[in-house]
Amino acid sequence: MIERIWSGQSPLWLLLWPLSLLYGAIAALIRYSYQRGWRKSWRAPVPVVIVGNLTAGGNGKTPVVIWLVQTLQQRGLKVGVVSRGYNGKADSYPLLVNEKTPAEQAGDEPVLIAQRTGAPVAVAPKRRLAVEALLKQGDIDLIITDDGLQHYALQRDKEIVVVDGMRRFGNGWWLPAGPMRERASRLKDVDAIIVNGGTAQVGEMAMHLQPGLVTNLLTGQKKPIHQLDNVVAMAGIGHPPRFFTTLKQQGLTPVAEIAFADHHAYSEAELARLLVTGQNLLMTEKDAVKCRSFARPDWWYLPVEAELQGEGVEPLLNDIEQLCRTYSPDLHH
């Protein structure tokens, strides 16, 4: 239902429109208060690059963060990542994350980023505390924040926005009548626009998620997706249909497709009930980080890699690298 409202297909968005105006007014006031200096923002001693979005729901932001971290690491930069740690319940913040940190504490995306990149990761509702925790741990050339475009308490050097190329901005209205956290005009202020799927427009970089080998949660065994049969597909991400579409594009037709809420907390019993004898459960890698501790032999996940195209990709990477050298002229890698 919410997809129909946000896309403009349902007239119910008109009922929510007054609340959207209120949301937009508050969001604009918050940003303006930082711009005018009424509220204080903090600048880190190293460059900060935001990877965020203008809309609620999954846009493919975390694969972009992983791609950016790995690409900059290959250029010799020491990259740290900070996140709010959505849905994580840590005893205290900031929380330093590694590949063994439970997703229940840190949130699923920070654990996934730590596992895939090996980069130091910290989470805290106040991003400044996460940045300071990373800087205390060791030498960091650059901080990438997973989300946080609207977290104006943290100053940033580069802003990268990820856009869902299929849904784009729906009806264009602020939450809750539409999907927008900020209006599309905000794109005029950002440094790069990455479009996940669909068709990239002029000035945008095209991104596609390239699936890898399906991987067994319990054993780590890998094999091509077409070798997996009797599949029940599940996804607890911002936009589950994207995962199911990816499977079909790979030639896999699941016997069932089950969507959970983003950041859903799974239990072994809940997932075991989805299968009958002889079936395999196939999930996203983001789901898998929450299920490894109680995984069963017939549970698999499909990793994806972000692939970026467009004339803006190399200049963006060069700009970030140069930014690091501006902050630290003696940087040698």
BELVEN-V896817 format. One record per run of one state. SS is the DSSP state (H for helix, E for strand, - for the rest). FROM is the first residue (numbers start at 1). LEN is the number of residues. Records with the same first field share a line. If there is no record, write none. Layout:
SS=FROM-LEN / FROM-LEN
//
This chain:
-=1-1 / 8-5 / 36-6 / 43-4 / 53-2 / 56-5 / 75-4 / 84-11 / 98-5 / 107-1 / 118-2 / 124-3 / 138-4 / 147-7 / 155-3 / 165-9 / 175-5 / 181-3 / 190-2 / 197-8 / 217-5 / 224-1 / 228-3 / 236-4 / 250-6 / 260-8 / 273-7 / 295-4 / 310-2 / 328-6
H=2-6 / 13-23 / 61-14 / 103-4 / 108-10 / 127-11 / 184-6 / 225-3 / 240-10 / 268-5 / 285-10 / 312-16
E=42-1 / 47-6 / 55-1 / 79-5 / 95-3 / 120-4 / 142-5 / 154-1 / 158-7 / 174-1 / 180-1 / 192-5 / 205-12 / 222-2 / 231-5 / 256-4 / 280-5 / 299-11
//
